[in-house]
Amino acid sequence: MNRNTPQKTTFYIQGRNLYDQLGNKVILRGVNKMSVWDGEDPTGSISFPEIRKTGANTVRIVWAITTQQGTTDINVLDQLINNAINNQLIPMIELHDATGEWNRLQTLVDYWVQPNVVNLIQKYQQYLLVNIANEAGNDQVNEAQFIDGYTTAIQSMRTAGIRTPLVIDAPDWGKNLGILDATASTLLKTDPDNNLLFSVHLYWGISNGADANFVRSQLQKSVNLSYPLIVGEFSKFGAYAGENKSGCSSDGEIDYKTILEECHKHEIGWYAWEWGPGNGYNDPLCATMDMTPDRLFQNLKPGWATEVAISSPYSIKNTSVTPAMMTSRI
């Protein structure tokens, strides 16, 4: 970093890329963890050290305003963030309450701008990424709605004092990359901090035409637009397979190998879904999405989970670099 450049206080975006405060490019390599529903490991004290054994430099922490047990406890979120940082994992926190529901986006923004939540984010802001809403909106959300909704969200959160990168998921349960392509440049201009990451969830089915060539061409198109893009979720299964077909069968299979290769080629960050356990209770959350049956690295499942974590040339283990600021704790 140029000595005349003001010291950054958070991760920041430049061009297509994420950088740490020291000016080092950061390519996110990690997994999702459904911490908010993991009653046996609510603060990540078991899971996060195990995730770190893959070499991951980040974890996407699933959080929510409410669960079946009632309103969540911000002190637990504090512990989750702290445990991630202590394990040298960049914490990305997200709210799951608006999944597929565009009309709930404002409810999530209202949560983020509460003074106690803003204080928590500011406490950890040098290490933190904030994913405004997991997969807000179904396949009916259009570009104008997307711009309007997220312009309000961005400006509200910045006004409240949140300076971290803000992560924006595509609509249609995270899958609509075309809307990100069409709106990213406009949304970046609406952010006074110019500090946004855009996230697609690649539940694109091979049986639906999303073969290797399709994945390559779509990601190349986004890269050519030069906006900051990550893959917030992907798995081996879970694509929409059509009426009366299971996303957990071959009909819902995803070309995860091409996703790994193309993300490596284009320096696109990614998070696999999901460390486990906890998937499998309803389609398309397939039991095979659990990378481990019990949170433990030593019991990483064979097949796609092992490939993504350690054995593929493009795995976490073989491509992840932990930023110095996470190891030195500046």
C-alpha positions as CSV (number, residue, x, y, z in Angstrom):
1,M,0.0,0.0,0.0
2,N,1.3,3.5,-0.9
3,R,2.5,5.3,2.2
4,N,0.3,8.3,1.3
5,T,-2.8,6.1,1.2
6,P,-5.0,6.5,4.3
7,Q,-5.0,3.4,6.5
8,K,-8.1,1.4,5.8
9,T,-10.2,0.2,8.7
10,T,-11.9,-2.7,7.0
11,F,-11.5,-5.0,4.1
12,Y,-12.1,-3.1,0.9
13,I,-12.9,-3.5,-2.8
14,Q,-10.8,-2.3,-5.7
15,G,-12.0,-3.3,-9.2
16,R,-13.0,-7.0,-9.1
17,N,-11.1,-7.8,-6.0
18,L,-11.2,-7.8,-2.2
19,Y,-8.2,-6.5,-0.2
20,D,-7.3,-6.5,3.4
21,Q,-6.2,-3.4,5.3
22,L,-2.6,-4.0,4.4
23,G,-3.3,-3.9,0.7
24,N,-3.1,-7.7,0.1
25,K,-5.6,-9.3,-2.4
26,V,-7.9,-11.8,-0.6
27,I,-9.5,-14.6,-2.5
28,L,-12.1,-16.1,-0.3
29,R,-12.0,-19.9,0.2
30,G,-14.3,-21.4,2.8
31,V,-17.5,-23.1,3.7
32,N,-20.9,-22.2,5.1
33,K,-21.9,-23.2,8.6
34,M,-25.5,-23.2,9.8
35,S,-24.5,-22.1,13.3
36,V,-27.8,-20.5,14.2
37,W,-29.5,-23.9,14.1
38,D,-26.6,-26.0,15.5
39,G,-27.7,-26.5,19.1
40,E,-24.7,-28.6,19.9
41,D,-22.2,-26.0,18.7
42,P,-24.0,-22.6,18.8
43,T,-20.8,-20.5,19.0
44,G,-18.6,-22.5,16.5
45,S,-16.2,-23.6,19.2
46,I,-16.2,-27.1,17.8
47,S,-16.7,-26.4,14.1
48,F,-14.4,-23.5,13.4
49,P,-11.1,-25.1,14.5
50,E,-12.2,-28.1,12.3
51,I,-13.0,-25.9,9.3
52,R,-9.6,-24.2,9.7
53,K,-7.9,-27.6,9.3
54,T,-8.9,-27.5,5.6
55,G,-6.8,-24.3,5.2
56,A,-10.0,-22.2,4.8
57,N,-9.5,-18.5,5.2
58,T,-13.2,-17.7,5.8
59,V,-16.5,-19.0,7.1
60,R,-20.0,-17.8,6.1
61,I,-21.9,-17.9,9.4
62,V,-25.7,-18.5,9.0
63,W,-27.5,-16.2,11.4
64,A,-31.2,-15.2,11.8
65,I,-33.3,-12.7,13.6
66,T,-35.6,-15.4,14.9
67,T,-35.7,-19.2,14.9
68,Q,-38.2,-21.8,16.1
69,Q,-36.7,-21.2,19.6
70,G,-37.5,-17.5,19.4
71,T,-35.4,-14.3,19.0
72,T,-31.7,-15.0,18.7
73,D,-29.1,-13.7,21.2
74,I,-26.6,-11.1,19.9
75,N,-24.1,-12.3,22.5
76,V,-24.0,-15.7,20.7
77,L,-23.3,-13.9,17.4
78,D,-20.5,-12.0,19.2
79,Q,-19.0,-15.3,20.2
80,L,-19.4,-16.8,16.7
81,I,-17.5,-13.8,15.2
82,N,-14.8,-14.0,17.9
83,N,-14.3,-17.7,17.5
84,A,-14.0,-17.4,13.7
85,I,-11.4,-14.7,14.1
86,N,-9.5,-16.7,16.7
87,N,-9.3,-19.5,14.2
88,Q,-8.0,-17.1,11.5
89,L,-11.2,-17.3,9.6
90,I,-12.7,-14.2,8.0
91,P,-16.2,-14.2,9.3
92,M,-19.0,-13.4,6.9
93,I,-22.2,-13.0,8.8
94,E,-25.6,-13.3,7.0
95,L,-29.3,-13.2,7.9
96,H,-31.4,-16.1,6.6
97,D,-34.9,-14.7,7.4
98,A,-35.7,-13.3,4.0
99,T,-34.7,-16.4,1.9
100,G,-36.9,-16.2,-1.2
101,E,-38.9,-13.4,0.2
102,W,-38.3,-10.0,-1.2
103,N,-40.8,-8.2,1.0
104,R,-38.7,-9.1,4.1
105,L,-35.5,-7.3,3.0
106,Q,-36.3,-4.2,5.0
107,T,-36.9,-6.2,8.1
108,L,-33.3,-7.4,7.9
109,V,-32.0,-3.9,7.3
110,D,-33.9,-2.8,10.4
111,Y,-32.0,-5.5,12.3
112,W,-28.6,-4.5,11.1
113,V,-29.1,-0.8,11.9
114,Q,-30.1,-1.4,15.6
115,P,-27.5,0.3,17.8
116,N,-26.4,-2.9,19.5
117,V,-25.9,-4.7,16.2
118,V,-24.0,-1.7,14.7
119,N,-21.8,-1.6,17.8
120,L,-21.0,-5.3,17.4
121,I,-20.1,-4.9,13.7
122,Q,-17.9,-1.9,14.6
123,K,-16.2,-3.9,17.3
124,Y,-15.0,-6.5,14.7
125,Q,-15.1,-4.3,11.6
126,Q,-11.5,-4.8,10.5
127,Y,-12.1,-8.6,10.1
128,L,-15.8,-8.7,9.1
129,L,-17.9,-9.1,5.9
130,V,-21.7,-8.4,6.2
131,N,-24.0,-10.3,3.9
132,I,-27.2,-8.2,4.1
133,A,-29.7,-11.0,3.2
134,N,-29.4,-14.6,2.2
135,E,-31.1,-15.1,-1.1
136,A,-33.8,-12.4,-0.7
137,G,-36.4,-12.6,-3.4
138,N,-37.8,-15.3,-5.7
139,D,-37.7,-15.4,-9.5
140,Q,-40.1,-12.5,-9.9
141,V,-37.8,-9.8,-8.6
142,N,-36.8,-7.5,-11.5
143,E,-33.8,-5.2,-11.9
144,A,-35.6,-2.0,-10.9
145,Q,-36.9,-3.6,-7.6
146,F,-33.5,-5.0,-6.9
147,I,-31.8,-1.6,-7.3
148,D,-34.4,0.2,-5.3
149,G,-34.4,-2.4,-2.4
150,Y,-30.6,-2.6,-2.1
151,T,-30.0,1.1,-2.6
152,T,-32.2,1.7,0.5
153,A,-30.4,-1.1,2.4
154,I,-26.9,0.2,1.5
155,Q,-27.6,3.8,2.4
156,S,-29.4,2.9,5.6
157,M,-26.5,0.7,6.8
158,R,-23.8,3.2,5.8
159,T,-25.7,6.0,7.6
160,A,-25.9,3.8,10.7
161,G,-22.1,3.6,10.7
162,I,-21.5,0.1,9.1
163,R,-18.2,0.4,7.1
164,T,-17.5,-3.2,6.3
165,P,-17.9,-4.7,2.8
166,L,-21.6,-5.4,2.2
167,V,-22.4,-8.6,0.4
168,I,-25.4,-8.7,-1.8
169,D,-27.0,-12.0,-2.9
170,A,-28.6,-12.5,-6.2
171,P,-32.4,-12.9,-6.2
172,D,-34.2,-16.1,-7.2
173,W,-32.8,-17.8,-4.1
174,G,-29.4,-16.5,-5.0
175,K,-29.3,-18.0,-8.5
176,N,-29.9,-15.1,-10.9
177,L,-26.5,-14.0,-11.9
178,G,-27.9,-12.0,-14.8
179,I,-29.5,-9.5,-12.4
180,L,-26.2,-9.0,-10.6
181,D,-24.5,-8.4,-14.1
182,A,-27.2,-5.8,-14.9
183,T,-27.2,-4.0,-11.6
184,A,-23.8,-4.2,-9.9
185,S,-22.3,-1.1,-11.5
186,T,-25.4,1.0,-10.5
187,L,-25.4,-0.3,-6.9
188,L,-21.7,0.3,-6.5
189,K,-22.3,4.0,-7.4
190,T,-25.0,4.2,-4.7
191,D,-22.6,3.1,-2.0
192,P,-20.7,6.1,-0.5
193,D,-17.9,3.6,0.5
194,N,-17.8,1.8,-2.9
195,N,-17.4,-1.3,-0.8
196,L,-19.8,-4.0,-2.1
197,L,-19.3,-7.7,-3.0
198,F,-21.9,-9.5,-5.1
199,S,-22.7,-13.1,-4.4
200,V,-24.3,-15.8,-6.6
201,H,-25.5,-19.2,-5.4
202,L,-24.7,-21.7,-8.1
203,Y,-27.5,-24.1,-7.7
204,W,-27.7,-24.5,-11.5
205,G,-28.6,-28.0,-12.6
206,I,-26.8,-30.0,-15.2
207,S,-30.1,-31.5,-16.2
208,N,-31.4,-27.9,-16.7
209,G,-28.7,-27.0,-19.2
210,A,-26.0,-25.8,-16.8
211,D,-23.2,-28.0,-18.1
212,A,-19.5,-27.0,-18.1
213,N,-19.8,-24.7,-21.1
214,F,-22.8,-22.9,-19.6
215,V,-21.0,-22.4,-16.3
216,R,-17.8,-21.1,-18.0
217,S,-19.7,-18.7,-20.3
218,Q,-21.8,-17.2,-17.6
219,L,-18.9,-16.7,-15.2
220,Q,-16.8,-15.3,-18.1
221,K,-19.6,-12.8,-18.9
222,S,-19.6,-11.6,-15.3
223,V,-15.8,-11.3,-15.1
224,N,-15.9,-9.3,-18.3
225,L,-18.1,-6.7,-16.5
226,S,-15.3,-6.3,-13.9
227,Y,-17.4,-6.1,-10.8
228,P,-16.6,-7.9,-7.5
229,L,-18.2,-11.3,-7.6
230,I,-18.1,-14.3,-5.3
231,V,-19.9,-17.6,-5.1
232,G,-21.6,-17.6,-1.8
233,E,-23.0,-21.1,-2.0
234,F,-22.6,-24.2,-4.2
235,S,-22.7,-27.9,-3.7
236,K,-22.9,-31.2,-5.6
237,F,-26.7,-31.3,-5.4
238,G,-29.6,-29.0,-4.7
239,A,-30.4,-27.5,-8.1
240,Y,-34.1,-27.0,-9.0
241,A,-34.9,-30.2,-11.0
242,G,-38.4,-29.4,-12.1
243,E,-41.9,-30.4,-10.9
244,N,-42.0,-33.7,-8.9
245,K,-38.2,-34.2,-9.2
246,S,-35.8,-34.2,-6.4
247,G,-32.9,-31.7,-6.1
248,C,-31.2,-34.4,-4.1
249,S,-31.2,-36.9,-7.0
250,S,-29.2,-36.9,-10.2
251,D,-31.8,-34.4,-11.6
252,G,-30.5,-31.8,-9.1
253,E,-26.8,-32.4,-9.7
254,I,-24.5,-29.5,-10.1
255,D,-21.2,-29.3,-12.0
256,Y,-19.2,-28.3,-9.0
257,K,-15.9,-29.4,-10.6
258,T,-16.2,-26.8,-13.3
259,I,-17.2,-24.2,-10.7
260,L,-14.0,-24.9,-8.7
261,E,-11.9,-24.7,-11.8
262,E,-13.4,-21.5,-13.2
263,C,-13.4,-19.7,-9.8
264,H,-9.7,-20.5,-9.6
265,K,-9.0,-19.3,-13.1
266,H,-10.9,-16.0,-12.5
267,E,-9.8,-15.5,-8.8
268,I,-13.5,-15.7,-7.7
269,G,-14.0,-16.4,-4.0
270,W,-16.3,-19.1,-2.9
271,Y,-18.0,-20.9,0.0
272,A,-19.2,-24.6,-0.2
273,W,-22.5,-25.5,1.3
274,E,-22.2,-26.8,4.0
275,W,-19.9,-28.1,6.7
276,G,-22.6,-30.1,8.4
277,P,-24.4,-31.7,10.1
278,G,-27.9,-30.4,9.5
279,N,-28.8,-30.8,5.9
280,G,-31.2,-33.5,4.7
281,Y,-34.4,-32.5,6.5
282,N,-36.1,-31.4,3.3
283,D,-35.5,-31.2,-0.4
284,P,-33.4,-29.5,-1.7
285,L,-31.3,-29.5,1.5
286,C,-29.8,-32.9,0.8
287,A,-28.0,-35.1,3.3
288,T,-25.1,-35.3,0.8
289,M,-24.6,-31.5,1.3
290,D,-23.2,-32.3,4.7
291,M,-19.4,-32.2,4.2
292,T,-19.0,-33.9,7.6
293,P,-21.5,-36.0,9.7
294,D,-20.3,-34.6,13.0
295,R,-18.4,-31.3,12.4
296,L,-15.0,-33.1,12.5
297,F,-12.4,-32.7,9.8
298,Q,-11.1,-36.2,10.3
299,N,-14.6,-37.5,9.2
300,L,-14.8,-35.4,6.1
301,K,-17.1,-37.4,3.7
302,P,-15.6,-39.0,0.6
303,G,-16.6,-37.7,-2.8
304,W,-17.4,-34.1,-3.4
305,A,-16.7,-32.9,0.2
306,T,-13.2,-34.2,0.2
307,E,-12.6,-32.9,-3.3
308,V,-13.7,-29.4,-2.4
309,A,-11.9,-29.3,0.9
310,I,-8.6,-31.0,0.1
311,S,-8.0,-33.3,-2.9
312,S,-9.0,-31.3,-6.0
313,P,-6.2,-29.1,-7.5
314,Y,-8.6,-26.3,-6.9
315,S,-9.6,-27.3,-3.4
316,I,-9.5,-25.1,-0.3
317,K,-6.3,-26.7,0.8
318,N,-4.6,-26.2,-2.5
319,T,-5.7,-22.6,-3.3
320,S,-6.5,-20.9,0.0
321,V,-4.2,-18.2,1.3
322,T,-4.8,-16.7,4.7
323,P,-4.2,-12.9,4.8
324,A,-1.4,-11.8,7.1
325,M,-3.8,-9.5,9.0
326,M,-5.7,-12.6,10.1
327,T,-2.6,-14.4,11.3
328,S,-0.9,-11.3,12.8
329,R,-4.1,-9.8,14.2
330,I,-3.1,-6.2,13.4
